[in-house]
Amino acid sequence: MASQVATPSSLHTTAGSSTPSLISPGLSPSTPSPAQLSPDDVELLAKLEEQNRLLETDSKSLRSVNGSRRNSGSSLVSSSSASSNLSHLEEDSWILWGRIVNEWEEVRKKKEKQLKELVRKGIPHHFRAIVWQLLCSAQNLPIKDQYSELLKMTSPCEKLIRRDIARTYPEHEFFKEKDSLGQEVLFNVMKAYSLVDREVGYCQGSAFIVGLLLMQMPEEEAFCVFVKLMQDYRLRELFKPSMAELGLCMYQFECMIQEQLPELHMHFQAQSFHTSMYASSWFLTIFLTSFPLPVATRIFDIFMCEGLEIVFRVGLAILQMNQADLIQLDMEGMLQYFQKVVPHQLDSGPDKVIQVAYQVKYNAKKMKKLEKEYTTIKTKEMEEQVEIKRLRTENRLLKQRIDTLEKGQVTRAQEAEENYLVKRELATVKQQSEEVSAQLEQAQSTILQLQLQQSGNPRYSEEFILQLERELVQARLKEAESQCALKEMQDKILDMEKRNTSLPDENNVVRLQEELIGVKLREAEALTGLKELRQQVRNLEEHWQKHLARTAGRWKDSPRKNATSELQDELMSVRLREAEAQAELRETRQRLLELETQNQIHSNQLRRAEQEARSLQERVQILTSQNKTLNSELQEIKRKQAEIECKNKEEVMAVRLREADNIAAMAELQQQISELEIQKEEGRVQGQLNNTDSSQYIRDLKDQISDLKHEVSFNGTVPVFSGLMPVRQTDTENDHLNGRGEIYNGQYSVMCIHCPFKSLLHSYHRTTGPSSFLLFYFCKSPRQMPSPYNIYYKRHFHSNKPGTPLNSYCSLD
C-alpha cells in the first residue's frame, strides 16, 4: 500500500502562494523546481493548480475542506494548512499515524504491541475517525446501505430518545441547541439502532457514546462504528434490559477492589457503599459522563483498542489515587466526592491516571474464573427464586384450603349445636308426651271406674263432682301446654326443612337409594302407628256415642244428675282432644325422624367430600414430584446442549483461524511476486522517462488536461489530494476503464493522486466517498511520466460498464 502522508517539508511548500496547491505538496524530491522548468511546464503547473482550486470551490468539496461534521477529521490536507505552526513533535506524530493508517493490515498483524503503545499515548484528533473505524473493522459494513431506509421507519423508542437527547452533552456546542443539527443526527443514529436491535432498543447511556462518535465522524460511519461496538465490545450485553453483563462487571470490579485495596473494600462494606452506586456509569458510558471530555476521549481511544479492560484499570486507578480521602468519608460524602472532586483531578490531563492504570494488576484468566463464579451464583439465585415462587404458590393454595376447611368446620359446629338443641327439646317433648300418656291412661282407668260405679250406683256424690272438675282444669292446662310445645316444634321443623333444602344434593345414587329405602321404612312404621292411634280415637268416639245413647234419659229429673252428665261429657271431650294431641305428637315424631335422616345424609355427603379432597391432594403431590423430575431432566438437557454448542463454536473458530492463516500466506506470496515484477519494470520505465522528448511531453500533458476537464464535468467533484503517484499497468492486464466507461487497449501508464487516509484506493467514481478518490490520466509512452516511485500496481475489473470502479491497490515499498 502506498504511504500517502505528506512530509513536514511538503506541508510548508505552499507558503509563497495565496492558494494552496494540490499538486506541489505531493511532488517527489526528484521533481525539478519551478526555476528549472521550461515556460510550458510552468504554464502546465499553473493550469493544474487552477483546476484544483476550482475543485476546492465545488459544493461537495467545500463540505470536506471546511471541516463540517460529515467530514470532521477525515481530510488531512484541509487541516494541514491550519497546522503550519505545529511543533516538530506533532508533525512527526502525524507522519507516523499516516503511515500506520495506510499500512494498517501489516501494522495490525506484525506490530500490535507498538500499535497499542501508540494508542495509549493518544490518537491525533484528525486521525480518530479513521483509526476508530479501523480498530473496530467498521469500514464498508453492509448495514451502512440500510441506514437511509431505517430512518424512514418508525421506532417504538422515539419518545424516549427525544426525551433524553437534551440531557446528552448539554454543555457541548454541537448538542446544546434544541432541534439543532447535532440533536437531529443523534436522534437518527439512536433510532436506527433501536430498529436494528429490537431486543436492546434504546438505553440512555448509549446516547453519550453515539454523541462522542458524532463529534468525530459522519452519522452513517458513526452508526456503523456503534453497531460494531455493541456487537464486539460487550456493550450490547451491558445495555440489555436485564443488564446481566453489568452485574458481572460489578462483581469482577468488586473482587479486584477486595484483592488489591482491602482496606477501602472494608470501608465500603461498613458504609453499605455498593459498587454499582459509583461504578455503573463508568462501564455504561466509558467515563464519558464522569470525566472531562478530553480525558474520556483518550480513555475511549484505548477502549477501542483493548476493550473493557481499560475501564477496570482506570476505575481501580481512581480508587487507588483517592483511597486515603475516601476512607475518611461516609456514604453521602463518598458520593459527593465521586461526583465533584474526582472529575476536577483530571483537568490537567489523563496521562497520570493512565500511567497508574497500567500499574494495576489485571489477570484475564482470573477474570474468566470470576465470570464462571458469577454465573454459578446467578444460576443458584435463579433456582432459589423459582423454588421460593413455587413454595409461595403452594403456601397460598394451602392457606386457601385452610380457610375453606375452617369455614366448613364452623358451619358443621353450628349445625351440631343446633342438632344438640333440637335433641334436648325433643327429649323434653318426649317426656311431656309420656306424662300426657300416663295421665291419659289414668283418665281411662278413671272412666272405667266411673262406668263401673254407674252400673252399680247411678248416683254420684258432690265430692266426686268436684274431683272431676279439678281433673278437667288440669287436663285443659296440660292441653294448652302441649299445644304451645307442638307449635314451637312445628316452627323448628320448618327451619330445619329450609336448611336441609339449602344443602347440596347427593351425587352418589346408590347411597341415596339406600338412605331413601331406610327413610321409607321408617315412614311406613310411623304411618302405621298413626293409623293405629286414629283407630283408637275413633273407637273412643264410638264408645262415647254409645254411652251417651244409653244415659240419655236417666238424669232428666235431677239437676245434680244433669251437672254430672255435663262433667262426664266434658271429660270425654278432653280425653278425645288428648288423643288428638297424642296423634299430633306422633306426627311430630315422624317429622323429627325425617329431619334426623336428612342430617345423616348431609353428614355422609360431607364425609365423601373430605375423602375426595384427600384423594385430590394426593394426586397434586404426585404431579408435583413428576414436575420436579421433568424439570431436573430439562436442566440436564439444556446443560448438554450448551456444551455441544460451545464445542461447535470452538470448531468453527478453529476452521476460521486456519482459513485466515492461509489467506495471509497467499497475500504475502502475491506481494513478493508483485515486488519482483516492479523491479523488472523499473529500469525500463526509468530509461523511457529519461529519453522522452520534452515538447512531446508537454503536448501530451495539455491533452491530459483537457481530458481531466471533461472527466470532472462528467463525474462531478474531486476531493483535495496531497500526493502525486505514477502507476504503471502490469503486462498481463492491458484493458483500462476511464470514468466514462470507455476501454483503452495497449500499454499505458497511469498518473494517480492519492488521499493519504485510505490504504485501499479506488479509481474516481461518482459513488466513491469524498475521502478516497483516485485521479488518473493516460500516457502513450512511459517516457512521458515523471520520475517514478518504487511502487507496484495491481488492478482487477468487475465489469466494463460505465461508472465501474477499478479497485486499484497502490503502495510504496
HELIX and SHEET records of a PDB file:
HELIX    1   1 PRO A    8  LEU A   11  1                                   4    
HELIX    2   2 SER A   24  GLY A   26  5                                   3    
HELIX    3   3 PRO A   39  GLU A   56  1                                  18    
HELIX    4   4 SER A   59  VAL A   65  1                                   7    
HELIX    5   5 ARG A   69  ASN A   71  5                                   3    
HELIX    6   6 LEU A   76  SER A   80  1                                   5    
HELIX    7   7 HIS A   88  ASN A  102  1                                  15    
HELIX    8   8 TRP A  104  LYS A  110  1                                   7    
HELIX    9   9 GLU A  112  LYS A  121  1                                  10    
HELIX   10  10 HIS A  125  PHE A  127  5                                   3    
HELIX   11  11 ARG A  128  LEU A  135  1                                   8    
HELIX   12  12 PRO A  142  GLN A  146  5                                   5    
HELIX   13  13 TYR A  147  LYS A  152  1                                   6    
HELIX   14  14 GLU A  158  ILE A  165  1                                   8    
HELIX   15  15 LEU A  181  VAL A  196  1                                  16    
HELIX   16  16 GLN A  204  LEU A  214  1                                  11    
HELIX   17  17 GLU A  219  ASP A  232  1                                  14    
HELIX   18  18 LEU A  235  PHE A  239  1                                   5    
HELIX   19  19 ALA A  244  GLN A  260  1                                  17    
HELIX   20  20 PRO A  262  ALA A  270  1                                   9    
HELIX   21  21 SER A  276  THR A  285  1                                  10    
HELIX   22  22 LEU A  293  GLU A  306  1                                  14    
HELIX   23  23 GLU A  309  MET A  321  1                                  13    
HELIX   24  24 GLN A  323  ILE A  327  1                                   5    
HELIX   25  25 MET A  331  GLN A  336  1                                   6    
HELIX   26  26 TYR A  337  VAL A  341  3                                   5    
HELIX   27  27 VAL A  342  GLN A  345  1                                   4    
HELIX   28  28 ASP A  351  ALA A  357  1                                   7    
HELIX   29  29 ALA A  364  GLY A  456  1                                  93    
HELIX   30  30 GLU A  462  SER A  502  1                                  41    
HELIX   31  31 VAL A  509  ARG A  550  1                                  42    
HELIX   32  32 PRO A  559  ASN A  690  1                                 132    
HELIX   33  33 SER A  694  ASN A  715  1                                  22    
HELIX   34  34 PRO A  782  GLN A  784  5                                   3    
SHEET    1   A 3 GLY A 723  ARG A 728  0                                        
SHEET    2   A 3 SER A 749  HIS A 754 -1                                        
SHEET    3   A 3 LEU A 774  LEU A 775 -1                                        
SHEET    1   B 3 GLY A 723  ARG A 728  0                                        
SHEET    2   B 3 SER A 749  HIS A 754 -1                                        
SHEET    3   B 3 PHE A 778  CYS A 779 -1                                        
SHEET    1   C 2 ASP A 735  LEU A 737  0                                        
SHEET    2   C 2 ILE A 743  ASN A 745 -1                                        
SHEET    1   D 2 ILE A 791  LYS A 794  0                                        
SHEET    2   D 2 TYR A 809  LEU A 812 -1                                        
END                                                                             
